[in-house]
Amino acid sequence: MASPKPETLAAFEAAKGFMPVREGLALHEAATAAAALGLPLLEVGTYCGRSTILLADAAREAGLCAITVDHHRGSEEQQPGWEYHDPTVVDPEVGLMDTLPTFRRTLHKAGLEEHVIAVVGRSPKVAAAWGGPLGLVFIDGGHTDEHATGDYEGWAPHLAPGGTLVIHDVFPDPADGGQAPYRIYLRALASGAFEEVSVTDSLRVLRRTGTGI
C-alpha cells in the first residue's frame, strides 16, 4: 500500500478541509496507482487544498502534475447560514467566499506548489475546454444533482482507458448525507464502463474498463 511521507500526512491533517484521514490515505493510494499511466491527476473541488496535498504528493513521486479545478466561491453548503460556512475564508472586500488564498498557503506550507496546476473556473466550462486524457478524475465538488452530474458528465469522458475515477461523499443511506454523489456512482457502475476497485467509508474508487459514461 502506497503511503504519503510523514510530513505530507502532517500537512494534510493540518490543512483546512473535511476529508478524514482514512479516506485521504485511500485517495493517495488510488492516485499513486493511477500515476502509473503517466497522465495528469485531476481533482474537481479544491476548497482549501486538503486533498490536493495527497494528489500532489502522488504526482510528484511519479514526475507528474496534479490539476485542481474550482471556482473558489464555495459550494452550496459553505455559504452564509449553512452548516459548513467558514467566515475566515470570506473576502471582506467583495463579501463572497474566496478559498484561493488559503489554498495557495496550504500548498506553500506543504512544499507542493510546483507540482500543482490550479484552474480557477466552473467545472463544466473547464471540462468543455479540456483537450487531453487523464489518469485520474477525483470528483469532490458541489453535492447537488446539477453539480455532481455536471462534474461526472464533464470529466469522465476525459478519463483514459484503465484510468481511475474517485468519487467522494458517497452515502447509500440518505440519513448519512446527500445522494447526488451516490447517484453518479451508481450511474458509473451501471454504464458498464467502470468496475469498483475499493470502498473506504464514503470514498469510492473505480477503474475505467470500457467506453462511455
Accessible surface in RSA format (square Angstrom, percent):
REM  Atomic radii and reference values for relative SASA: ProtOr
REM  Chains: A
REM  Algorithm: Lee & Richards
REM  Probe-radius: 1.40
REM  Slices: 20
REM RES _ NUM      All-atoms   Total-Side   Main-Chain    Non-polar    All polar
REM                ABS   REL    ABS   REL    ABS   REL    ABS   REL    ABS   REL
RES MET A   1   159.56  82.6  80.99  53.6  78.56 187.1  54.79  46.6 104.77 138.8
RES ALA A   2    32.41  29.8  17.21  26.6  15.21  34.6  27.61  38.9   4.81  12.7
RES SER A   3    78.69  66.5  51.49  68.7  27.20  62.6  31.53  67.1  47.16  66.1
RES PRO A   4    13.07   9.5   1.38   1.3  11.70  42.5   1.79   1.5  11.29  70.2
RES LYS A   5    85.00  41.5  80.85  49.6   4.15   9.9  74.93  67.4  10.08  10.7
RES PRO A   6   110.76  80.7 100.27  91.4  10.49  38.1 106.69  88.1   4.07  25.3
RES GLU A   7   112.26  64.4 100.01  75.7  12.25  29.2  64.70 125.1  47.56  38.8
RES THR A   8     6.37   4.5   2.96   3.0   3.40   8.1   3.47   4.7   2.90   4.4
RES LEU A   9    45.78  25.5  45.78  32.7   0.00   0.0  45.78  32.1   0.00   0.0
RES ALA A  10    56.90  52.3  48.92  75.5   7.98  18.2  53.16  74.9   3.74   9.9
RES ALA A  11    22.35  20.6  10.87  16.8  11.48  26.1  19.20  27.0   3.15   8.4
RES PHE A  12     0.24   0.1   0.24   0.1   0.00   0.0   0.24   0.1   0.00   0.0
RES GLU A  13    94.10  54.0  72.76  55.0  21.34  50.8  19.35  37.4  74.75  61.0
RES ALA A  14    89.31  82.1  49.70  76.7  39.61  90.1  60.18  84.7  29.13  77.2
RES ALA A  15    14.13  13.0   0.60   0.9  13.53  30.8   8.98  12.6   5.15  13.7
RES LYS A  16    78.01  38.1  63.71  39.1  14.31  34.1  42.53  38.3  35.48  37.8
RES GLY A  17    25.82  31.8   0.00   N/A  25.82  31.8   2.00   5.5  23.82  53.3
RES PHE A  18   101.31  50.7  73.70  45.6  27.62  71.9  80.93  49.1  20.38  58.3
RES MET A  19     6.78   3.5   4.45   2.9   2.33   5.5   4.56   3.9   2.21   2.9
RES PRO A  20    66.93  48.8  58.06  52.9   8.87  32.2  66.93  55.3   0.00   0.0
RES VAL A  21    49.64  32.7  45.90  41.6   3.74   9.0  45.90  39.9   3.74  10.1
RES ARG A  22   146.26  61.4 141.42  72.1   4.84  11.5  65.83  90.0  80.42  48.7
RES GLU A  23     6.06   3.5   6.06   4.6   0.00   0.0   0.00   0.0   6.06   4.9
RES GLY A  24     0.06   0.1   0.00   N/A   0.06   0.1   0.06   0.2   0.00   0.0
RES LEU A  25    43.49  24.2  43.12  30.9   0.36   0.9  43.12  30.3   0.36   1.0
RES ALA A  26    12.17  11.2   8.39  12.9   3.78   8.6   9.70  13.7   2.47   6.6
RES LEU A  27     0.00   0.0   0.00   0.0   0.00   0.0   0.00   0.0   0.00   0.0
RES HIS A  28     6.03   3.3   6.03   4.2   0.00   0.0   6.01   6.2   0.02   0.0
RES GLU A  29    68.29  39.2  67.45  51.0   0.84   2.0  18.50  35.8  49.78  40.6
RES ALA A  30     9.91   9.1   1.86   2.9   8.06  18.3   9.32  13.1   0.59   1.6
RES ALA A  31     0.00   0.0   0.00   0.0   0.00   0.0   0.00   0.0   0.00   0.0
RES THR A  32    51.46  36.6  43.48  44.1   7.98  19.0  42.74  57.4   8.72  13.2
RES ALA A  33    61.59  56.6  41.39  63.9  20.20  45.9  52.14  73.4   9.45  25.0
RES ALA A  34     4.32   4.0   0.00   0.0   4.32   9.8   4.32   6.1   0.00   0.0
RES ALA A  35     6.68   6.1   2.60   4.0   4.08   9.3   2.69   3.8   3.99  10.6
RES ALA A  36    95.01  87.4  52.26  80.6  42.75  97.3  65.67  92.5  29.34  77.7
RES LEU A  37    77.20  43.0  51.26  36.7  25.94  65.2  54.80  38.5  22.40  60.3
RES GLY A  38    45.66  56.3   0.00   N/A  45.66  56.3  24.12  66.2  21.53  48.2
RES LEU A  39    42.44  23.6  42.44  30.4   0.00   0.0  42.44  29.8   0.00   0.0
RES PRO A  40    40.21  29.3  39.89  36.4   0.32   1.2  40.21  33.2   0.00   0.0
RES LEU A  41     0.00   0.0   0.00   0.0   0.00   0.0   0.00   0.0   0.00   0.0
RES LEU A  42     0.00   0.0   0.00   0.0   0.00   0.0   0.00   0.0   0.00   0.0
RES GLU A  43     0.33   0.2   0.33   0.3   0.00   0.0   0.33   0.6   0.00   0.0
RES VAL A  44     3.78   2.5   3.78   3.4   0.00   0.0   3.78   3.3   0.00   0.0
RES GLY A  45    12.44  15.3   0.00   N/A  12.44  15.3   8.76  24.0   3.68   8.2
RES THR A  46     4.12   2.9   0.20   0.2   3.92   9.4   0.01   0.0   4.11   6.2
RES TYR A  47    26.83  12.5  23.45  13.3   3.38   8.8  23.61  17.7   3.22   4.0
RES CYS A  48     0.21   0.2   0.00   0.0   0.21   0.5   0.00   0.0   0.21   0.2
RES GLY A  49     0.03   0.0   0.00   N/A   0.03   0.0   0.00   0.0   0.03   0.1
RES ARG A  50    33.58  14.1  32.43  16.5   1.15   2.7   6.09   8.3  27.49  16.7
RES SER A  51     7.93   6.7   6.62   8.8   1.31   3.0   1.98   4.2   5.95   8.3
RES THR A  52     0.47   0.3   0.47   0.5   0.00   0.0   0.47   0.6   0.00   0.0
RES ILE A  53     0.61   0.3   0.61   0.5   0.00   0.0   0.61   0.4   0.00   0.0
RES LEU A  54     0.13   0.1   0.13   0.1   0.00   0.0   0.13   0.1   0.00   0.0
RES LEU A  55     0.54   0.3   0.54   0.4   0.00   0.0   0.54   0.4   0.00   0.0
RES ALA A  56     0.00   0.0   0.00   0.0   0.00   0.0   0.00   0.0   0.00   0.0
RES ASP A  57     2.49   1.7   2.49   2.5   0.00   0.0   0.00   0.0   2.49   2.5
RES ALA A  58     2.29   2.1   0.00   0.0   2.29   5.2   0.80   1.1   1.49   3.9
RES ALA A  59     0.00   0.0   0.00   0.0   0.00   0.0   0.00   0.0   0.00   0.0
RES ARG A  60    70.67  29.7  57.26  29.2  13.40  31.9  26.43  36.1  44.24  26.8
RES GLU A  61   110.25  63.3  74.76  56.6  35.49  84.5  34.78  67.3  75.47  61.6
RES ALA A  62    48.96  45.0  15.39  23.8  33.57  76.4  27.21  38.3  21.76  57.6
RES GLY A  63    70.70  87.2   0.00   N/A  70.70  87.2  38.10 104.6  32.59  73.0
RES LEU A  64    34.11  19.0  23.57  16.9  10.54  26.5  29.66  20.8   4.45  12.0
RES CYS A  65    44.74  33.8  41.64  46.4   3.10   7.3   7.31  18.5  37.43  40.4
RES ALA A  66     0.79   0.7   0.79   1.2   0.00   0.0   0.79   1.1   0.00   0.0
RES ILE A  67     7.94   4.5   7.67   5.7   0.28   0.7   7.67   5.5   0.28   0.8
RES THR A  68     1.62   1.1   0.94   1.0   0.67   1.6   0.94   1.3   0.67   1.0
RES VAL A  69     1.08   0.7   0.10   0.1   0.98   2.4   0.10   0.1   0.98   2.7
RES ASP A  70    20.81  14.6  15.01  14.9   5.80  13.7   7.27  17.1  13.54  13.5
RES HIS A  71    48.71  26.6  40.76  28.3   7.95  20.3  21.96  22.6  26.74  31.1
RES HIS A  72     4.33   2.4   3.94   2.7   0.39   1.0   2.88   3.0   1.45   1.7
RES ARG A  73    86.30  36.2  84.20  42.9   2.10   5.0  26.12  35.7  60.18  36.5
RES GLY A  74    12.90  15.9   0.00   N/A  12.90  15.9   5.44  14.9   7.46  16.7
RES SER A  75    21.60  18.3  12.76  17.0   8.85  20.4  17.69  37.7   3.91   5.5
RES GLU A  76    53.91  30.9  47.04  35.6   6.87  16.3  48.05  92.9   5.86   4.8
RES GLU A  77    36.95  21.2  36.82  27.9   0.13   0.3  22.76  44.0  14.19  11.6
RES GLN A  78    16.98   9.5  16.98  12.4   0.00   0.0   0.00   0.0  16.98  12.9
RES GLN A  79    54.99  30.8  54.99  40.2   0.00   0.0  31.45  66.9  23.54  17.9
RES PRO A  80    89.80  65.4  73.18  66.7  16.62  60.4  73.64  60.8  16.15 100.4
RES GLY A  81    86.82 107.1   0.00   N/A  86.82 107.1  42.66 117.1  44.16  98.9
RES TRP A  82   157.32  63.1 144.00  69.7  13.33  31.3 122.93  65.5  34.39  55.8
RES GLU A  83   144.33  82.9 105.15  79.6  39.17  93.3  50.70  98.1  93.63  76.4
RES TYR A  84    97.49  45.5  89.86  51.1   7.63  19.9  56.40  42.4  41.09  50.7
RES HIS A  85    47.98  26.2  26.09  18.1  21.89  56.0  18.65  19.2  29.34  34.1
RES ASP A  86    27.11  19.0  24.93  24.8   2.19   5.2  14.40  33.9  12.72  12.7
RES PRO A  87    95.07  69.3  82.98  75.6  12.09  44.0  83.18  68.7  11.89  73.9
RES THR A  88   106.78  75.9  71.29  72.3  35.48  84.6  79.37 106.6  27.40  41.4
RES VAL A  89     5.71   3.8   1.01   0.9   4.70  11.3   5.70   5.0   0.01   0.0
RES VAL A  90    41.94  27.6  28.65  25.9  13.29  32.0  29.24  25.4  12.70  34.5
RES ASP A  91    40.56  28.4  34.90  34.7   5.65  13.4  10.54  24.8  30.02  29.9
RES PRO A  92   130.84  95.4  97.32  88.7  33.52 121.8 105.03  86.7  25.81 160.4
RES GLU A  93   160.92  92.4 124.49  94.2  36.43  86.7  47.32  91.5 113.60  92.8
RES VAL A  94    80.17  52.8  50.85  46.0  29.32  70.7  58.79  51.1  21.37  58.0
RES GLY A  95    50.07  61.7   0.00   N/A  50.07  61.7  26.59  73.0  23.48  52.6
RES LEU A  96    96.66  53.8  94.30  67.5   2.35   5.9  96.66  67.9   0.00   0.0
RES MET A  97     3.58   1.9   0.93   0.6   2.65   6.3   0.93   0.8   2.65   3.5
RES ASP A  98    37.28  26.1  32.01  31.9   5.28  12.5   3.06   7.2  34.22  34.1
RES THR A  99     1.15   0.8   1.15   1.2   0.00   0.0   0.22   0.3   0.93   1.4
RES LEU A 100    50.12  27.9  50.12  35.9   0.00   0.0  50.12  35.2   0.00   0.0
RES PRO A 101    60.60  44.2  54.39  49.6   6.21  22.6  59.87  49.4   0.73   4.5
RES THR A 102    21.35  15.2  21.13  21.4   0.22   0.5  15.65  21.0   5.70   8.6
RES PHE A 103     2.36   1.2   2.36   1.5   0.00   0.0   2.36   1.4   0.00   0.0
RES ARG A 104   146.16  61.4 144.20  73.5   1.96   4.7  35.45  48.5 110.71  67.1
RES ARG A 105   128.74  54.1 126.87  64.7   1.88   4.5  56.59  77.3  72.15  43.7
RES THR A 106    14.54  10.3   8.55   8.7   5.99  14.3   7.40   9.9   7.14  10.8
RES LEU A 107     8.16   4.5   8.16   5.8   0.00   0.0   8.16   5.7   0.00   0.0
RES HIS A 108   123.14  67.3 113.14  78.6  10.00  25.6  76.00  78.3  47.14  54.9
RES LYS A 109   169.68  82.8 132.21  81.1  37.47  89.2  86.43  77.8  83.26  88.7
RES ALA A 110    23.01  21.2   0.64   1.0  22.38  50.9   5.77   8.1  17.25  45.7
RES GLY A 111    51.85  63.9   0.00   N/A  51.85  63.9  35.46  97.3  16.39  36.7
RES LEU A 112     1.01   0.6   1.01   0.7   0.00   0.0   1.01   0.7   0.00   0.0
RES GLU A 113    71.20  40.9  58.48  44.2  12.71  30.3  22.10  42.7  49.10  40.1
RES GLU A 114   160.53  92.2 129.03  97.6  31.50  75.0  52.04 100.6 108.50  88.6
RES HIS A 115    51.82  28.3  51.54  35.8   0.28   0.7  29.51  30.4  22.31  26.0
RES VAL A 116    18.41  12.1   0.70   0.6  17.71  42.7   0.80   0.7  17.61  47.8
RES ILE A 117    88.12  50.1  84.85  63.2   3.27   7.9  88.12  63.5   0.00   0.0
RES ALA A 118    46.59  42.8  19.35  29.9  27.24  62.0  19.35  27.3  27.24  72.2
RES VAL A 119    37.54  24.7  33.72  30.5   3.83   9.2  36.80  32.0   0.74   2.0
RES VAL A 120    83.88  55.2  53.84  48.7  30.05  72.4  53.84  46.8  30.05  81.5
RES GLY A 121    19.64  24.2   0.00   N/A  19.64  24.2  19.41  53.3   0.23   0.5
RES ARG A 122   119.63  50.2 117.28  59.8   2.35   5.6  40.54  55.4  79.10  47.9
RES SER A 123    14.80  12.5  10.99  14.7   3.81   8.8  10.93  23.3   3.88   5.4
RES PRO A 124    71.37  52.0  65.02  59.3   6.35  23.1  66.26  54.7   5.11  31.8
RES LYS A 125   158.26  77.2 147.45  90.5  10.81  25.7  95.57  86.0  62.68  66.8
RES VAL A 126    21.69  14.3  17.56  15.9   4.13  10.0  21.33  18.5   0.37   1.0
RES ALA A 127     3.82   3.5   1.31   2.0   2.52   5.7   1.60   2.3   2.22   5.9
RES ALA A 128    92.14  84.7  49.47  76.3  42.67  97.1  62.40  87.9  29.74  78.8
RES ALA A 129    90.29  83.0  52.26  80.6  38.04  86.5  62.92  88.6  27.37  72.5
RES TRP A 130    61.27  24.6  48.07  23.3  13.20  31.0  50.69  27.0  10.58  17.2
RES GLY A 131    79.24  97.7   0.00   N/A  79.24  97.7  36.70 100.7  42.54  95.3
RES GLY A 132    27.25  33.6   0.00   N/A  27.25  33.6  23.03  63.2   4.21   9.4
RES PRO A 133    76.01  55.4  69.83  63.7   6.18  22.5  72.72  60.0   3.28  20.4
RES LEU A 134     0.00   0.0   0.00   0.0   0.00   0.0   0.00   0.0   0.00   0.0
RES GLY A 135     0.00   0.0   0.00   N/A   0.00   0.0   0.00   0.0   0.00   0.0
RES LEU A 136     0.00   0.0   0.00   0.0   0.00   0.0   0.00   0.0   0.00   0.0
RES VAL A 137     0.00   0.0   0.00   0.0   0.00   0.0   0.00   0.0   0.00   0.0
RES PHE A 138     0.00   0.0   0.00   0.0   0.00   0.0   0.00   0.0   0.00   0.0
RES ILE A 139     6.75   3.8   5.89   4.4   0.86   2.1   5.89   4.2   0.86   2.3
RES ASP A 140    33.85  23.7  21.68  21.6  12.17  28.8   1.95   4.6  31.90  31.8
RES GLY A 141    15.94  19.7   0.00   N/A  15.94  19.7  11.07  30.4   4.87  10.9
RES GLY A 142    14.91  18.4   0.00   N/A  14.91  18.4   3.23   8.9  11.69  26.2
RES HIS A 143    52.76  28.8  42.09  29.3  10.67  27.3  36.94  38.1  15.82  18.4
RES THR A 144    53.52  38.1  46.85  47.5   6.67  15.9  53.17  71.4   0.35   0.5
RES ASP A 145    68.02  47.6  62.61  62.3   5.41  12.8  31.36  73.8  36.65  36.6
RES GLU A 146   135.27  77.7 116.75  88.3  18.52  44.1  52.04 100.7  83.23  68.0
RES HIS A 147    66.42  36.3  63.19  43.9   3.23   8.3  49.68  51.2  16.74  19.5
RES ALA A 148     2.01   1.8   1.82   2.8   0.19   0.4   2.01   2.8   0.00   0.0
RES THR A 149    41.97  29.8  41.97  42.5   0.00   0.0  27.18  36.5  14.78  22.3
RES GLY A 150    17.57  21.7   0.00   N/A  17.57  21.7  15.82  43.4   1.75   3.9
RES ASP A 151     5.74   4.0   5.74   5.7   0.00   0.0   0.00   0.0   5.74   5.7
RES TYR A 152     0.00   0.0   0.00   0.0   0.00   0.0   0.00   0.0   0.00   0.0
RES GLU A 153    78.27  44.9  67.19  50.8  11.08  26.4  17.00  32.9  61.27  50.0
RES GLY A 154    18.39  22.7   0.00   N/A  18.39  22.7  14.39  39.5   4.01   9.0
RES TRP A 155     0.09   0.0   0.09   0.0   0.00   0.0   0.09   0.0   0.00   0.0
RES ALA A 156     0.00   0.0   0.00   0.0   0.00   0.0   0.00   0.0   0.00   0.0
RES PRO A 157    75.90  55.3  44.97  41.0  30.93 112.4  49.45  40.8  26.45 164.4
RES HIS A 158    39.55  21.6  33.91  23.6   5.64  14.4  24.09  24.8  15.46  18.0
RES LEU A 159     6.25   3.5   0.00   0.0   6.25  15.7   0.00   0.0   6.25  16.8
RES ALA A 160    10.78   9.9   7.78  12.0   3.01   6.8  10.78  15.2   0.00   0.0
RES PRO A 161   116.93  85.2 106.05  96.7  10.88  39.5 107.39  88.7   9.54  59.3
RES GLY A 162    31.31  38.6   0.00   N/A  31.31  38.6  20.06  55.0  11.25  25.2
RES GLY A 163     0.02   0.0   0.00   N/A   0.02   0.0   0.02   0.1   0.00   0.0
RES THR A 164     7.34   5.2   7.34   7.4   0.00   0.0   1.44   1.9   5.91   8.9
RES LEU A 165     0.00   0.0   0.00   0.0   0.00   0.0   0.00   0.0   0.00   0.0
RES VAL A 166     0.00   0.0   0.00   0.0   0.00   0.0   0.00   0.0   0.00   0.0
RES ILE A 167     0.40   0.2   0.40   0.3   0.00   0.0   0.40   0.3   0.00   0.0
RES HIS A 168     9.39   5.1   8.05   5.6   1.34   3.4   7.18   7.4   2.21   2.6
RES ASP A 169    28.89  20.2  28.66  28.5   0.23   0.5   6.46  15.2  22.43  22.4
RES VAL A 170     1.16   0.8   0.00   0.0   1.16   2.8   0.00   0.0   1.16   3.1
RES PHE A 171    53.37  26.7  53.27  33.0   0.10   0.3  53.37  32.4   0.00   0.0
RES PRO A 172    72.56  52.9  58.43  53.3  14.12  51.3  58.74  48.5  13.81  85.8
RES ASP A 173    71.48  50.1  67.33  67.0   4.16   9.8  24.43  57.5  47.05  46.9
RES PRO A 174    95.36  69.5  78.66  71.7  16.70  60.7  78.97  65.2  16.39 101.9
RES ALA A 175    93.98  86.4  48.78  75.3  45.20 102.8  61.44  86.5  32.54  86.2
RES ASP A 176    93.16  65.3  65.56  65.3  27.60  65.3  14.71  34.6  78.45  78.2
RES GLY A 177    24.61  30.3   0.00   N/A  24.61  30.3  22.54  61.9   2.07   4.6
RES GLY A 178    46.33  57.1   0.00   N/A  46.33  57.1  31.16  85.5  15.18  34.0
RES GLN A 179    33.36  18.7  28.39  20.7   4.97  11.8  19.00  40.4  14.36  10.9
RES ALA A 180     2.97   2.7   1.89   2.9   1.08   2.5   1.89   2.7   1.08   2.9
RES PRO A 181     6.05   4.4   6.05   5.5   0.00   0.0   6.05   5.0   0.00   0.0
RES TYR A 182    47.73  22.3  47.73  27.2   0.00   0.0  17.27  13.0  30.46  37.5
RES ARG A 183   117.69  49.4 111.82  57.0   5.87  14.0  58.47  79.9  59.22  35.9
RES ILE A 184     5.18   2.9   4.82   3.6   0.36   0.9   5.18   3.7   0.00   0.0
RES TYR A 185    22.04  10.3  22.04  12.5   0.00   0.0   5.74   4.3  16.29  20.1
RES LEU A 186    77.68  43.3  74.99  53.7   2.69   6.8  75.39  52.9   2.29   6.2
RES ARG A 187    89.12  37.4  81.75  41.7   7.38  17.6  44.22  60.4  44.90  27.2
RES ALA A 188     0.00   0.0   0.00   0.0   0.00   0.0   0.00   0.0   0.00   0.0
RES LEU A 189    59.97  33.4  44.81  32.1  15.16  38.1  45.07  31.7  14.90  40.1
RES ALA A 190    91.10  83.8  50.31  77.6  40.79  92.8  63.15  88.9  27.95  74.0
RES SER A 191    45.69  38.6   6.01   8.0  39.67  91.4  19.05  40.6  26.63  37.3
RES GLY A 192    57.36  70.7   0.00   N/A  57.36  70.7  34.78  95.5  22.58  50.6
RES ALA A 193     0.36   0.3   0.00   0.0   0.36   0.8   0.36   0.5   0.00   0.0
RES PHE A 194     9.82   4.9   0.00   0.0   9.82  25.6   0.00   0.0   9.82  28.1
RES GLU A 195    84.41  48.5  80.64  61.0   3.77   9.0  26.73  51.7  57.68  47.1
RES GLU A 196    74.73  42.9  46.39  35.1  28.33  67.5  16.72  32.3  58.00  47.4
RES VAL A 197    66.66  43.9  34.56  31.3  32.10  77.4  39.54  34.4  27.12  73.6
RES SER A 198    43.78  37.0  35.63  47.6   8.15  18.8  37.23  79.3   6.56   9.2
RES VAL A 199    78.48  51.6  48.78  44.2  29.70  71.6  48.78  42.4  29.70  80.5
RES THR A 200    21.92  15.6  20.80  21.1   1.11   2.7   8.60  11.6  13.31  20.1
RES ASP A 201    78.77  55.2  52.33  52.1  26.44  62.5  32.36  76.1  46.42  46.3
RES SER A 202     7.05   6.0   4.82   6.4   2.23   5.1   3.85   8.2   3.20   4.5
RES LEU A 203     0.39   0.2   0.12   0.1   0.27   0.7   0.12   0.1   0.27   0.7
RES ARG A 204    18.48   7.8  18.48   9.4   0.00   0.0   0.00   0.0  18.48  11.2
RES VAL A 205     5.97   3.9   5.97   5.4   0.00   0.0   5.97   5.2   0.00   0.0
RES LEU A 206     0.00   0.0   0.00   0.0   0.00   0.0   0.00   0.0   0.00   0.0
RES ARG A 207    85.56  35.9  85.56  43.6   0.00   0.0  21.78  29.8  63.78  38.7
RES ARG A 208    17.58   7.4  14.60   7.4   2.98   7.1   9.55  13.1   8.03   4.9
RES THR A 209    79.17  56.3  37.17  37.7  42.00 100.1  39.11  52.5  40.06  60.6
RES GLY A 210    27.56  34.0   0.00   N/A  27.56  34.0  25.80  70.8   1.77   4.0
RES THR A 211   131.99  93.9 112.86 114.4  19.13  45.6  82.32 110.6  49.66  75.1
RES GLY A 212    45.08  55.6   0.00   N/A  45.08  55.6  36.49 100.1   8.59  19.2
RES ILE A 213    49.83  28.4  32.91  24.5  16.92  40.8  42.60  30.7   7.23  19.6
END  Absolute sums over single chains surface
CHAIN  1 A     9580.0       7017.1       2562.9       5701.2       3878.8
END  Absolute sums over all chains
TOTAL          9580.0       7017.1       2562.9       5701.2       3878.8
